[in-house]
Amino acid sequence: MLTTRFVTGAPNWIDVTTPDIDGALSFYGGLFGWQFQSAGPDAGGYGFFQLDGRTVAGGSQAGPEQGPPSWTVYFRSEDAQDTAKAVEQAHGRVLFGPLDVMGQGHMAVLADQAGVKFGIWQPGMTKGVDVAGEPGALCWVELYTPDIAAAAAFYHQALGLETSGVPFPGGTYTCVNPSGAGDDAMFGGMVPLADAPAEAEGGPYWLPYFEVENTDTVVEKARRLGGTVRMPATTLAGVGRIAKLTDPYGVRFAVIKSESPEAA
């Protein structure tokens, strides 16, 4: 699972663009207990979702000209300029940046070979989120893509990521970890869109998972707060109890009560 011991290629930031930041705060605050802190008058409305004073994500209000509302996963880069070049060489695209973010770090928003948006964050004063893998925080990411082999080759060339197959009920799950970090550093997976009809309608994307203490309780809260349940709470042996949701603005995400190693 994801931790804040960030290594090159691992997710180290996540943010949401939404048409209504106050509405998003109401939803995620009610769901996870998050609070919002503005990044200041020069940040264009950008701010930080926090849990007990620790930053778990970023967020900003954005108009339709900036694309549909969504979560964006950022991966740690040693050099944002070099990574952006590597993305282009791997047949991806640079959508925005790279640029310096007020001395906090360098960022860019990119697209992979299938058009999936993702970001990179080169740490400056801000290394990444303050908490991961705990209730209310990011713990896993999952890429839904039309071509696993092509995606694996792209992210290996662009970010140095490695993939491995793990036996799973009904087939094999493709896990992702930073180069040379080993299985203990796995932070996500890749799933072919053909195996996920519910995801195919929305197109390929990176799906963030947030850890929770009780999946069923969070699902009911999401409904009450105006969210939608895309996949009801489901237990996966050796993994945990998961559910897929959208917030009131159609932003897709998932929650999981991870199964402890002792219970696996």
Secondary structure by P-SEA (a helix, b strand, c coil): ccccccccccccbbbbbbccaaaaaaaaaaacbbbbbbccccccccccccccccccbbbbbbcccccccbbbbbbbbccaaaaaaaaaaaccccccccccccccbbbbbbcccccccccccccccccccccccccccccbbbbbcccaaaaaaaaaaacbbbbbbbbcccbbbbbbbccccccccccccccccccccccccccbbbbbbbbbccaaaaaaaaaaacccccccccccccccbbbbbcccccccbbbbcccccccc
